[in-house]
Amino acid sequence: MNKKWYSLLAIFFSSSIFAETTQLNMTTGVTGVSHDIYKLHMTIFYICCAIGVGVFGVMIYAMLNHRKSKGHKAANFHESTKVELAWTIIPFFILVLMAIPATKTLVTMDDTSNADLTVKITGSQWKWHYDYFNKGVGFYSILKTPQDQINNKKPKGKHYLLEVDKPLVLPTNRKIRFLVTSEDVIHSWWVPAFAIQKDANPGFINEAWTRIDKEGTYRGQCAQLCGKGHGFMPIVVKAVSGEKFDEWLKAQKTAESQAAQAAKASLSKTLTKAQLMKEGADVYTAHCAVCHQPNGMGLPGVFPALKGSKTATGPVHNHIHTVKFGRPGTAMQAFGKQLTDEQIAAAITYERNSWGNNMGDAVQAADIHKVQK
């Protein structure tokens, strides 16, 4: 046998190696469930390959060895009980053979009992909110990719559109239960390395779980078309050892306690207009520009412009109410729980004094705190 045939046989019999390394195939992941799904996927794949080889092998053999040029004549028959029984019974047993490992894997995937940690995941246009149940820790995870990269003014980074300001930190070798929901439209929390893709439906809670085997950073995306910013709500999970996670959780509680104290202290502070404008520019770029655009012009027919708008040039009270509590039935979400009073005050000051609005206002944190729903 020449080298050509050896090469073809090598490619055929080493398909499992290629299947594991090529990007065209499913990844093995870093959890027990992801490994089970990968093994199930490859098992079904090989069964399908065997069926294909058998069926097409018989067809090719029949065409080559029973063709008319060899003197063969087509048989003339109608119905065959044996053949009909064969093509009914054999596929039935094949399906049963495939169903047994598939059912076992599905049952395992749905078993969220006896979790060591529960994390509530809430989709919000267009970011994720993570809340560690009974731990007193929760935060929003927001896209970190600079706007200049998105606007093609700077080269794309290594993790373009897959980087956030605060990743979800999880411990390895602990069972983690996820409660997935949404506060506006349907999103989908998808992390390929965990073999998890769970829809986030408003008004409903879907469950999933994982146990991460290996420390590292794992990335995913919203997998459900959820509007203009669908491509701008990535998922970043940082898996650390149990000891490091406990230390992080303790530090996070302290940081959130200090932030709460700072937010309370800000109510008695009076910032200059220049200070508010500087902070407001950063807040606006991070939270508002994706809809209203950096130039305040919005997207006609989709998101209103702030330049010269009734909101940004009207009564301050109405402007604060809109930003703090949102507008039901629109994409304008409530930022009262996402930003501090000082950040909201800075953003509103920036909106009322940019793009030619020039209202002269300097809104303070105390002004935001006074406005109630």
N, C-alpha and C positions, 0 to 999 in steps of 0.2 A: 504494500500500500504506500503510495507516494505521500510527500509532505502535505499536499493540498488536502487529501482526505483526513490525515491526522489532525490538521488545523480545524477542519469542520467538526470532527468528532470532539475535539477538545472544547470548542465553543459550546457545543450542545450539552455535554456532560458537566460543564462547569457553570451552567446557567444559574445555579444557586449562589455562586460567588458573585457573578455579575449583578444578580438581583439585589444583593445586599449592598453593593457599593455604588451602583449607578443611581443618579438622581431621578431616573424615570420610575423607579420602584418606590414602594412605601418604605419609610424609615423605620428602624427597629425601636426607636424611642428609648426612654430611660426609666420606665416603670414596668411593673410586672404585667399589667393589663396591656400595655403597648407591645410587649414581647409576645403575649398570647395572641393578640390580634395579628401581628406579623406572621407568626407560625400558622395561624388559621388561613391567612391570606395566601401564603405560599403553598399550603396543603391543597387548597381549592385550586390554585393555579396549576399545580402538577397533575391533579385529577383531570382538569380540563385539557391539559396538554396530552395526557394519556388517551383520553377520549378522542381528541383530534387526530392523534397519530393513528389510532386504531381505525377510525372511520375513513380518513383520507387514504390510509394504507390499503384498506380493502377496495376502495374506489379505484385507486391507481392500478392495483393488481388486476382488478377486473377489466379495466380499460386496456391494459397492455396485453393480457393473456387471453382475453375472450373477445378480441376484436374481429370484425368481419373479414379482414385481410388474411386471417389465419384459418378461415373457413367455419368459424363459429356462427351459429344462428341463435337469435334471441328466443328465449323460452316464452311460451304463451301460457300464462296461468292467471287465475283469478282467486284472490284471497288465500291466506295461509294461516291457519290457527297457530301453528308453532311459531311462525315469525312474529305474529301479533302478540302472542304471549311473551316472547323474548324481549321485544322492544317496549313492553310495558313493565315486566318484572325487573329486568336489569336496571333501567333508569330509577325504578322505585328504590332498589337497594343502594344505588349510588347516592340518591338524595338523602336516604337515611344515614348513610355513612358520612355525608357532609353535614347533616343537621346536628349530629351528636356533639362534635367539638364546637360548632357555632352556638348551640344553645347553652352549653357550659360557659362559653366566653361571655355571652350576653347576660347570663344570670350573675356572673362575677362583676360585670360592669355596673349593674344596677344595685349592688349590695353596698349601701352607704352606712351600714350600722357600725357601731363601736369605733367611731372616729376619735382621734386624739385631738383634732383641731377642726373648727368649723369656720369657714370664711364665706361671707355673703358678698356676691359680686353683682353690682348693679350697672347696667349699661345706660349711658346718658349721652345725648348728642353733644359732642363726640369724644367721649372719654369714659374711663371705667372708675367706679368707686369700689374700694375694698374695705370691708368691715370685719374685723376679727371678733367673733362672738365671745362675749364674756371676758374680753381682754382689755376693753377700754381703748382700743386703737382702731382708727379708720382714716382713710385719706383718698383723695382723687389722684389718679395716675394719668398724666397728660403728655401728649406728644412733645418731644424735646427737639426734634429736627428744626434747625433754624429756618426762618421764613425765606431767607436769601437762597437757600438750597432748593426750596420748593419752587421759588420763582426763577430758577436757573440763573441766578446771579453769582452763585458760587458752586464749586464742584460738589457732587454728592458725596456724603460721608459713607463710611463702611456699613453702617446700619441705618441707611436712609429710610425714613418713615417707620423704623422699627426700634425707636429709642424713646424713652420716657423720662420724666423728671423723678418719679418715684416708682421703682419696680415693686411688684408683689413679692415679699420675702416669705419663703416657706422652708420648713425643716425637712431634711432627708430622713428616710426610714421611719416616718410616722404617717398614719393614715389621716388624710386631710379630706374633709367633706366640703363640697362647694354647694352653695345655694345661689342659683343664678336667676336674676330677674331684670326688669327694665323699668325706667320711669317715664319713657316716652314712646318710642317705636320698637320694633323687633330688632334686636342685635343678636350676635352669636359669639360666644367666648370659645376661641379655638387655639389650642396649643398642640401642634403636631407631635412634639416629643413626649407628651403625656397621653396621646391618643384620646384627647377630650375635645369634643365640639358640641357644645350645649347651647341651645337657643335661649335668649333672654327675652321673655315675653312680658309686656306690661300687665300687671294684675295677676301674674302667675309666678310660681317658684319651681324651677326645675333643679334636680339634684344630680350631682356627679361626685366622683371621688378619685383620689390618686395617692400613691405612695412612691415618692421619688427615690431612686436608688443611688443617684450620683449627683454630687455638687456641681453647680455650674449655672450659667445664664441661658434661659430658654425663651424663645420669642414666638409670638403668634400674632393673629390679627382678628378683627371682627370679620366673620364669615357670612354675614347676612347683609345684603344691600340695604343700608339704613339712611340714605340721603347723601347730600353733597359732601359731607365730611367722612363718609364711610372709610375711605382709604387713609384717614388721619387719626384712627384710634387703635394704635398697636397695643399688644400685650407683651410685657416683659416680666418674667418670673426669675427671681434669684434664689436658687436652692442652696442652703447652707446646712451645716451640721446642726444637730439638736441643741448643742451647747451654744453655738454662735447665734442661733435663732432666739434662744431665751435671753441672751445678752442684748440682742437687737430689740426685742420686744420691751425689755425693761427701759432701754435708752429711748425708745419711741414714746413710751408712756411719759417719761420725764420731759421730753421735747414738746409733746402735746400739752402737758400741764403748763410749761413755761410759755408756750404760744398763747394759751388761754389767758394767762396772767398779763402777757404783753398786749393782747387784744383789749382786755379790760382797762389797762393803763392808757391805751391809745385814746379812749373816750375823753380823757381830760387834757389831751395834747392839742395844740393848735399849730398845724404845719403851714409853712408859707406856700404861696401859689406855685413857686418854682419847684419846691420839694414835691408837691402833689403832682405837678405835671411830669416830673422825671419818673416818679414811681408809677404814675398812671400810664405812661407810654409803655412800660414793661408789662403791666397787667393787661392793657389793651391788646398788645401784640400776642401775648400768650393765650388769652381767653376770648377775645372778641374779633380779632382780625380775620379769622377763618371764615366768618360769615359776612361781616361788614366791610372787610378788606382794609388793608393798611392805610389807604387813602380816604377811608370813610365813605366811599361811594357805593358800597354794598354790591349786590347783584340784582339788576333790574328784573322784577317779576318773581324773584326768589327771596332775597333778603333786602330790607329797606336801607337806603343810605342814611348815614348820620349827619352828613354835611348838609346844613340848612334844614334838618328835619324838625318836626314839631316836638319830638321828644328831647332832642339835644338843645333846642333853643326855646323850649317852653318852660313851664313852672318847674323848679328844682324838685319839689315834692313828687310830682308825677314821674320825673326821670328816675329818682331814687326808687320809687315803688316798682317801676318796670324792671330795673336791674336786679333789685333785691328779691322780688317775688315772681318775676317772669310774666308772660302773657299766655294764659291757657288757650289751647287750640292753635298755637303757632310754634315755630322752632325756638322762640325766645324762652330760654329756660331760666329758672330761679338761681341766682348766684349767692343768695343769702347764706346757704350752708357750704358753699364752695370757697368763698373768699371772706377775708376778715372785713370788718367795717372800714378799716383804714384803706384796704385795697379797693373796695367799692367806691369809697370817697375819692380816691386818687383817679380811678378809671373815669368816673363821672366828670370830675374836674377836667381831665384831659379831653373827653368828648365834647364838653361845652366850650372849650377854648382852642380847638384845633380845626384845621381845614376852613378857616374863615368864619367859624361860628362866633368866636370872640365875645362870649357872654360875660366874662370878667368874674365868674363865680370861683370861689375857693371852698369846696365842700369838705367838711370835716367829718371824722369818724362819728362824733356825737350826733351829727345830723342824720347819719344813716341809722344809728341805733334808735333814734326817736320815731322813725317811720314804722308803723305797724300795719299788718295786713288787714 
